């Protein structure tokens, strides 16, 4: 291959060198991302176009010109596709990259380039592949497809333009200009409106892309973070309202319009105080005054409050003020975030209601516990009173009877008197011991170490010392759980005998204890003084209360002249 450097080839060479430097700089210095990779590919195509065009102009052989011309058309066919992909990446149009869209978009440039490569066989692109050949229909198809791709890319940018922040809008305008200038140059060259001996399109592409590259690294141009941040804010569930240091509203997200200002009022450039007044009109109460002052103030501040809005549905929001600062700590703007805490407030209100109910229940429980304590004390007091009554009554009755005998015999029979006094002393000691056991809540000592039958026989032996005759009969077999009833039976017998001796002056008492399969029956009959009208005293009442816990029954009576009888029935569970 032979080449000759001409003045026409200098500009494409310079364009190729610039493109190559930018490509290398991007590869080694730039932060890698999908957008930058696509930009580098576009810049590489511009480099290939410029280099191929330069060699085409400087080539001295026809075959060499044809090779480099085909290389040029590779860039021409695919550069518009690279631009279209770049624009959709820039605006994050995910639908473009679905198979049904991306496959045809890629297939068309491939077909176009294959037509260029095979032109010698069909001549539908040019009658001759070099510039001397007439342009055929497919040449204009390729031009048309290129312009359509460029237009679709620009359309994607402009459709997103209204939703972008100010900085990103500037980037969008620069990108549109960067592709418009080379396209105008190409249009003038293709239509021969301006006749030149060479195509300025690759050179203009290279220069505009150089300006974009400078802006990229000098001002963080093509940084997707602002777009990503905007999309993140837009998709937030929290409503966001942004206003500048002059308290003029500059931005908001869709959640703010749909949940806070539902009437669709235009709030662009509205004073933040006016916006808060509008919000206050649909709230259940006035906005906290201190919060309003901090919002309108010119100093960085972080403060929050709660408001309840009545429209479109009753909701409670946690409203927080944020200050946006630059790297020097100077305030750039402020933002209000509205976080829906309706569910949280509802749960807190429900929790407070439950706490109130719980406190009321605790009060009732405390009252109930106090009542139970009082009842327990009363029950223990009654138990103690009955035990003391039974023990002291039994002891004192025996002592009185024995001492009466001793009082009669001390003059005539000192030996008998001595025996009676010793018996009285023994009964006194046993009575004192039983009294102490009652104070400690213990069962009678006899029941602790003996069966109910043995304990009753020992009890009857003590009473016989007073001069009363006791005839005791037991029938049946003691149940396995007799210990549950033995204290009741013992105390009933003790009180009944005490009453027979003390009140009835009885000389003979018959006692029958019968154990049936389902019932314990106790019969007590004496021959003492009868009573026409029975006055229930502490003793009979104590018997009834002892029987209640085991569902026992007591029946008693007298014929009014002589004798007293008592019957007890205790069901066995």
C-alpha positions in Angstrom: 0.0 0.0 0.0 1.3 3.5 -0.9 0.1 6.7 0.9 0.6 10.3 0.2 0.0 12.9 2.9 -2.2 15.7 1.5 -3.8 18.7 3.0 -7.2 16.9 2.8 -5.9 14.1 5.0 -4.4 16.3 7.8 -7.8 17.1 9.4 -9.0 13.4 9.6 -5.6 12.4 11.0 -5.8 15.1 13.7 -9.4 13.9 14.4 -8.2 10.3 14.7 -5.4 11.3 17.0 -7.7 13.2 19.3 -10.2 10.3 19.3 -7.4 7.9 20.1 -6.2 10.0 23.0 -9.7 10.3 24.5 -10.3 6.6 24.1 -7.1 5.7 25.9 -7.7 8.3 28.6 -11.2 6.9 29.3 -9.9 3.4 29.4 -7.2 4.1 32.0 -8.7 7.0 34.0 -12.4 7.0 33.9 -14.7 5.2 36.4 -16.2 2.2 34.6 -19.9 2.1 34.1 -22.3 1.0 31.4 -22.8 4.6 30.2 -19.0 5.3 30.0 -18.4 2.0 28.1 -21.0 3.0 25.6 -19.5 6.5 25.3 -16.0 4.9 24.7 -17.4 2.7 22.0 -18.9 5.7 20.2 -15.6 7.5 20.5 -13.8 4.4 19.2 -16.2 4.4 16.1 -15.4 8.1 15.6 -11.7 7.2 15.8 -12.1 4.3 13.2 -14.1 6.6 10.9 -11.5 9.4 11.1 -8.6 7.1 10.7 -10.2 5.1 7.9 -11.2 8.3 6.1 -7.7 9.7 6.5 -6.1 6.6 4.9 -8.8 6.6 2.2 -7.8 10.1 1.3 -4.1 9.4 1.4 -4.2 6.0 -0.3 -2.6 5.9 -3.8 -4.1 2.6 -4.9 -7.7 1.9 -5.8 -7.8 -1.4 -3.9 -6.5 0.3 -0.7 -9.2 3.1 -1.0 -11.9 0.4 -1.3 -10.6 -1.3 1.9 -10.6 1.9 4.0 -13.9 3.0 2.6 -15.5 -0.2 3.8 -13.9 0.4 7.2 -15.4 3.9 7.2 -18.9 2.5 6.5 -18.6 0.2 9.5 -18.4 3.2 11.7 -21.1 5.0 9.7 -23.5 2.1 10.0 -22.9 1.5 13.7 -22.2 4.9 15.2 -25.9 5.9 15.1 -26.7 2.6 16.9 -24.1 3.5 19.6 -25.7 6.9 20.0 -29.2 5.4 20.4 -27.9 2.9 23.0 -26.0 5.7 24.8 -29.1 7.9 25.0 -31.3 5.2 26.4 -28.7 4.3 29.0 -28.4 8.0 29.9 -32.2 8.3 30.6 -32.4 4.7 32.0 -35.0 3.6 29.5 -35.1 -0.1 30.4 -37.8 -0.9 27.9 -35.4 -0.2 25.0 -33.2 -3.1 26.1 -36.0 -5.7 25.9 -35.4 -8.3 23.3 -38.3 -7.2 21.1 -36.7 -3.7 20.8 -32.9 -4.3 21.0 -32.7 -7.2 18.5 -34.2 -5.2 15.5 -32.2 -2.1 16.5 -29.0 -4.1 16.2 -30.0 -6.2 13.2 -30.7 -3.2 10.9 -27.1 -1.8 11.1 -25.7 -5.3 10.6 -27.9 -5.7 7.4 -26.9 -2.3 6.2 -23.2 -3.0 6.5 -23.5 -6.4 4.8 -25.2 -4.6 1.9 -22.2 -2.3 1.8 -19.7 -5.2 1.8 -21.6 -7.1 -0.9 -22.2 -4.1 -3.1 -20.0 -5.5 -6.0 -22.6 -8.2 -6.4 -25.9 -6.3 -6.4 -25.0 -2.6 -6.9 -28.0 -1.5 -4.8 -25.8 0.7 -2.6 -23.7 2.4 -5.2 -23.0 1.7 -8.8 -19.3 1.7 -7.7 -18.1 1.4 -4.1 -15.8 4.5 -4.4 -17.1 8.0 -4.5 -17.1 8.0 -8.3 -20.1 5.6 -8.3 -23.6 6.9 -8.4 -25.7 6.6 -5.2 -28.3 4.0 -5.4 -31.5 3.5 -3.3 -29.8 1.6 -0.4 -27.4 4.5 0.1 -30.3 6.7 1.0 -31.8 3.9 3.1 -28.6 3.9 5.2 -28.7 7.7 5.5 -32.3 7.5 6.5 -31.7 4.8 9.2 -28.8 6.8 10.5 -30.9 10.0 10.9 -33.8 8.0 12.4 -31.5 6.5 15.0 -30.1 9.9 15.8 -33.6 11.4 16.0 -34.8 8.5 18.3 -31.9 9.2 20.7 -32.6 12.9 20.8 -36.3 12.1 21.3 -35.4 9.9 24.3 -33.4 12.7 25.8 -36.1 15.3 25.3 -38.9 13.1 26.7 -36.9 12.7 29.9 -35.9 16.4 29.9 -38.9 17.8 31.9 -38.3 15.3 34.7 -34.6 16.0 35.1 -32.9 18.3 37.5 -31.3 21.5 36.3 -27.8 20.1 36.1 -28.9 17.0 34.1 -30.9 19.2 31.8 -27.7 21.1 30.9 -26.0 17.8 30.2 -28.9 16.8 28.0 -28.7 20.0 25.9 -25.0 19.6 25.5 -25.4 16.0 24.3 -28.1 17.0 21.8 -25.9 19.8 20.4 -22.9 17.4 20.3 -24.7 15.2 17.8 -26.7 17.9 16.0 -23.6 19.7 14.7 -22.0 16.7 13.1 -25.4 15.6 11.6 -25.9 19.1 10.1 -22.4 18.8 8.6 -23.2 15.4 7.3 -26.5 16.5 5.8 -24.8 19.4 4.0 -22.1 17.1 2.7 -24.5 14.3 1.6 -26.9 16.6 -0.2 -24.1 18.6 -1.8 -25.6 21.8 -0.5 -22.0 22.7 0.5 -19.5 21.2 -2.0 -16.2 20.2 -0.4 -13.6 17.8 -1.5 -13.8 15.9 1.8 -16.4 15.0 4.5 -16.2 17.1 7.6 -18.6 14.7 9.6 -15.9 12.6 11.4 -13.9 15.7 12.2 -16.9 17.5 13.7 -17.9 14.4 15.6 -14.4 14.2 17.0 -14.3 17.8 18.1 -17.8 17.8 19.8 -16.9 14.5 21.6 -13.7 16.2 22.8 -15.8 19.0 24.3 -18.0 16.4 26.0 -15.0 14.6 27.4 -13.6 17.8 28.8 -16.9 18.6 30.5 -17.1 15.0 31.8 -13.9 15.2 33.8 -14.0 18.9 34.6 -17.6 19.1 35.8 -18.4 15.4 36.4 -20.5 15.5 33.2 -22.3 12.3 32.4 -22.3 11.4 36.1 -25.3 9.2 36.5 -25.5 9.8 40.3 -27.9 12.9 39.9 -30.2 10.9 37.7 -30.0 7.9 40.0 -30.7 10.1 43.0 -33.7 11.7 41.3 -35.1 8.3 40.4 -34.6 7.1 44.0 -36.3 10.2 45.4 -39.1 9.8 42.9 -39.7 6.2 43.9 -39.6 6.9 47.6 -42.8 6.2 49.6 -42.0 9.3 51.7 -43.2 12.6 50.2 -40.3 15.0 49.6 -40.4 18.8 49.0 -37.3 20.8 48.2 -36.9 24.6 48.4 -34.0 26.9 47.9 -32.4 29.4 50.3 -34.9 32.0 49.2 -37.7 29.7 50.4 -39.0 29.1 46.9 -40.1 25.5 46.0 -37.8 24.0 43.4 -38.6 20.3 43.4 -40.8 17.5 44.8 -41.6 13.9 44.1 -44.7 12.2 43.0 -45.5 11.0 46.5 -45.8 14.6 47.7 -48.4 15.5 45.0 -50.4 12.3 45.4 -50.5 12.2 49.2 -50.0 15.8 50.5 -51.3 18.3 47.8 -54.0 16.3 46.1 -55.7 19.3 44.5 -53.0 19.5 41.8 -52.1 23.1 42.6 -49.0 24.5 40.9 -46.4 24.9 43.6 -43.3 25.7 41.5 -41.6 28.8 42.8 -44.2 29.1 45.5 -43.0 30.3 48.9 -42.6 27.4 51.4 -44.7 29.3 54.0 -47.6 29.4 51.5 -47.2 25.7 50.8 -47.3 25.0 54.6 -50.4 27.1 54.9 -52.1 25.0 52.2 -51.1 21.9 54.0 -52.3 23.3 57.3 -55.8 23.8 55.8 -56.3 20.1 55.3 -54.7 19.1 58.6 -56.5 18.5 62.0 -54.6 21.2 63.7 -52.0 24.0 63.4 -48.4 23.2 62.5 -46.0 23.7 65.4 -44.9 27.3 65.4 -41.2 26.6 66.1 -41.1 24.3 63.2 -42.5 27.0 60.9 -39.8 29.4 62.1 -37.0 26.9 61.4 -38.4 26.1 57.9 -38.4 29.8 57.0 -35.1 30.5 58.7 -31.9 31.0 56.7 -29.7 28.8 58.9 -29.1 25.1 58.6 -31.4 23.2 60.9 -32.8 19.8 61.7 -36.3 19.8 63.3 -39.3 17.6 63.1 -43.0 17.6 64.0 -46.2 15.6 63.4 -49.2 16.5 61.4 -52.5 14.7 60.7 -54.0 15.3 57.3 -57.7 14.8 56.7 -57.5 14.5 52.9 -57.7 12.2 50.8 -57.9 10.0 53.9 -56.9 10.6 57.5 -53.2 10.0 57.8 -50.5 11.1 60.2 -47.1 12.1 59.0 -43.7 12.7 60.7 -42.4 15.8 59.0 -38.7 16.5 59.2 -36.6 19.4 57.9 -33.3 18.7 56.3 -30.5 21.1 55.3 -28.5 20.5 52.1 -25.0 21.8 52.5 -22.0 22.1 50.2 -18.5 20.9 51.0 -17.8 24.2 52.8 -20.8 23.9 55.0 -22.8 26.6 53.1 -26.5 25.9 52.8 -27.7 25.1 49.2 -31.3 24.2 49.9 -33.7 22.6 52.4 -36.0 19.7 52.1 -39.1 18.5 53.9 -39.8 14.8 54.2 -43.2 13.5 55.0 -43.1 9.9 56.5 -46.4 8.1 56.8 -46.7 6.9 60.5 -50.4 6.3 60.5 -50.0 2.6 61.2 -47.4 3.3 63.9 -49.7 6.0 65.5 -52.6 3.6 65.3 -50.5 0.9 67.0 -49.3 3.3 69.6 -52.9 4.5 70.3 -54.0 0.9 70.6 -51.0 0.2 72.9 -52.0 3.2 75.1 -55.6 1.9 75.2 -54.3 -1.5 76.2 -52.0 0.1 78.8 -55.0 2.0 80.3 -57.0 -1.3 80.3 -54.1 -3.1 81.9 -53.7 -0.4 84.6 -57.4 -0.7 85.3 -57.1 -4.4 85.5 -54.0 -4.1 87.7 -56.0 -1.8 90.0 -58.8 -4.4 90.1 -56.3 -7.1 90.7 -54.7 -5.1 93.5 -58.2 -4.7 95.0 -58.9 -8.4 94.6 -55.5 -9.3 96.1 -56.3 -7.0 99.1 -59.7 -8.7 99.4 -58.2 -12.1 99.1 -55.6 -11.1 101.8 -58.3 -9.8 104.0 -60.3 -13.0 103.5 -57.2 -15.1 104.2 -56.6 -13.2 107.4 -60.3 -13.5 108.4 -60.2 -17.2 107.5 -57.0 -17.7 109.6 -58.5 -15.7 112.4 -61.6 -17.8 112.3 -59.6 -21.0 112.3 -57.5 -19.8 115.2 -60.6 -18.7 117.1 -62.3 -22.1 116.5 -59.1 -24.0 117.4 -58.6 -21.9 120.6 -62.3 -22.3 121.4 -62.2 -26.1 121.0 -58.9 -26.5 122.7 -59.5 -24.1 125.6 -63.2 -25.3 125.9 -62.1 -28.9 126.0 -59.3 -28.2 128.5 -61.2 -25.9 130.8 -64.3 -28.2 130.9 -62.1 -31.1 131.9 -60.2 -29.0 134.4 -63.4 -27.7 136.0 -64.9 -31.2 136.2 -61.7 -32.7 137.7 -61.2 -29.8 140.2 -64.8 -30.1 141.3 -64.2 -33.7 142.2 -60.9 -32.7 143.9 -62.8 -30.1 145.9 -65.2 -32.7 147.2 -62.6 -35.4 148.1 -59.7 -33.3 149.4 -61.0 -33.5 153.1 -61.9 -37.2 153.1 -59.6 -38.8 150.5 -56.3 -37.1 149.9 -55.0 -39.9 147.7 -57.9 -39.4 145.2 -57.5 -35.7 145.5 -53.8 -36.0 144.6 -54.6 -38.2 141.6 -57.2 -35.6 140.4 -54.7 -32.7 140.7 -52.1 -34.6 138.8 -54.7 -35.4 136.1 -55.6 -31.7 136.0 -51.9 -30.7 135.7 -51.5 -33.1 132.8 -54.6 -31.9 131.0 -53.4 -28.3 131.5 -50.0 -29.0 130.0 -51.6 -30.9 127.0 -54.1 -28.0 126.5 -51.2 -25.5 126.5 -49.3 -27.6 124.0 -52.4 -27.9 121.8 -52.9 -24.1 122.0 -49.4 -23.5 120.8 -50.0 -26.0 117.9 -53.1 -24.1 117.0 -51.2 -20.8 116.9 -48.7 -22.4 114.5 -51.5 -23.8 112.3 -50.7 -27.4 113.2 -53.0 -30.4 113.6 -53.7 -31.8 117.1 -50.7 -33.8 118.2 -52.8 -37.0 118.6 -53.8 -36.8 114.9 -50.2 -36.3 113.8 -49.0 -39.6 115.1 -52.1 -41.8 115.3 -55.1 -42.9 113.2 -58.4 -41.3 113.6 -59.8 -44.2 115.7 -56.8 -44.1 118.1 -56.9 -40.4 118.4 -60.6 -40.4 119.2 -60.1 -43.1 121.9 -57.3 -41.0 123.5 -59.7 -38.0 123.4 -62.5 -40.0 125.0 -60.1 -41.2 127.7 -59.4 -37.6 128.7 -63.1 -36.9 129.0 -63.7 -39.9 131.1 -61.5 -38.2 133.7 -64.3 -35.7 134.2 -66.7 -38.5 135.2 -68.6 -39.0 131.9 -69.0 -42.4 130.4 -68.4 -42.6 126.7 -69.5 -45.6 124.6 -67.7 -45.5 121.2 -68.4 -47.7 118.2 -66.7 -47.6 114.8 -68.0 -49.5 111.7 -66.5 -50.0 108.3 -63.0 -49.5 106.9 -61.3 -46.2 107.0 -60.9 -44.6 103.4 -57.5 -44.1 102.0 -57.8 -40.3 102.2 -59.1 -40.3 105.8 -56.4 -37.7 106.7 -58.4 -35.2 104.8 -61.4 -35.6 107.1 -59.7 -36.8 110.4 -59.2 -33.2 111.8 -62.9 -32.4 111.1 -64.1 -35.5 112.8 -61.8 -35.0 115.8 -62.8 -31.4 116.3 -66.6 -32.2 116.0 -66.3 -34.9 118.6 -64.2 -32.7 120.9 -66.7 -29.8 120.7 -69.7 -32.1 121.0 -68.3 -33.7 124.2 -67.3 -30.4 125.6 -70.9 -29.1 125.1 -72.3 -32.4 126.6 -70.3 -32.0 129.8 -70.3 -28.2 130.1 -73.9 -27.4 129.1 -75.8 -30.7 129.2 -74.2 -32.1 132.4 -74.4 -35.4 130.6 -73.2 -38.6 132.4 -73.4 -40.9 129.4 -72.5 -40.3 125.7 -72.9 -42.7 122.8 -70.7 -42.1 119.7 -70.9 -44.1 116.5 -68.5 -43.5 113.6 -69.5 -45.3 110.4 -67.4 -45.6 107.2 -69.6 -46.3 104.1 -68.4 -46.6 100.6 -69.6 -43.0 99.7 -70.2 -41.5 103.1 -68.7 -41.0 106.6 -71.4 -40.7 109.2 -71.0 -39.6 112.8 -73.7 -40.0 115.5 -73.4 -38.4 119.0 -76.1 -38.8 121.6 -76.0 -37.9 125.3 -78.3 -38.0 128.3 -77.7 -34.5 129.5 -80.2 -31.7 130.1 -82.3 -31.1 127.0 -83.2 -27.7 125.6 -86.5 -26.5 124.0 -84.9 -23.8 122.0 -81.4 -24.4 120.5 -79.3 -21.2 120.3 -76.5 -21.7 117.9 -73.3 -20.5 119.5 -69.7 -20.4 118.6 -69.3 -24.2 119.0 -72.1 -25.2 116.6 -71.1 -22.5 114.1 -67.5 -23.7 114.2 -68.7 -27.3 113.4 -70.6 -26.0 110.4 -67.7 -24.0 109.0 -65.4 -27.0 109.4 -67.7 -29.1 107.4 -68.3 -26.6 104.5 -65.0 -27.2 102.6 -65.8 -31.0 102.3 -69.5 -30.4 101.5 -70.4 -32.0 104.9 -73.8 -31.6 106.7 -74.6 -31.4 110.4 -78.0 -32.0 112.0 -78.7 -31.6 115.7 -81.7 -31.5 118.0 -83.2 -32.2 121.5 -86.7 -33.3 122.8 -86.6 -30.3 125.2 -86.5 -32.4 128.4 -83.4 -34.6 128.3 -80.6 -35.5 125.9 -79.0 -33.9 122.9 -78.2 -35.6 119.6 -76.0 -34.7 116.7 -75.6 -36.2 113.3 -72.8 -35.5 110.7 -72.5 -36.7 107.1 -69.4 -36.2 105.0 -69.5 -37.4 101.3 -66.4 -39.1 100.0 -65.1 -38.0 96.7 
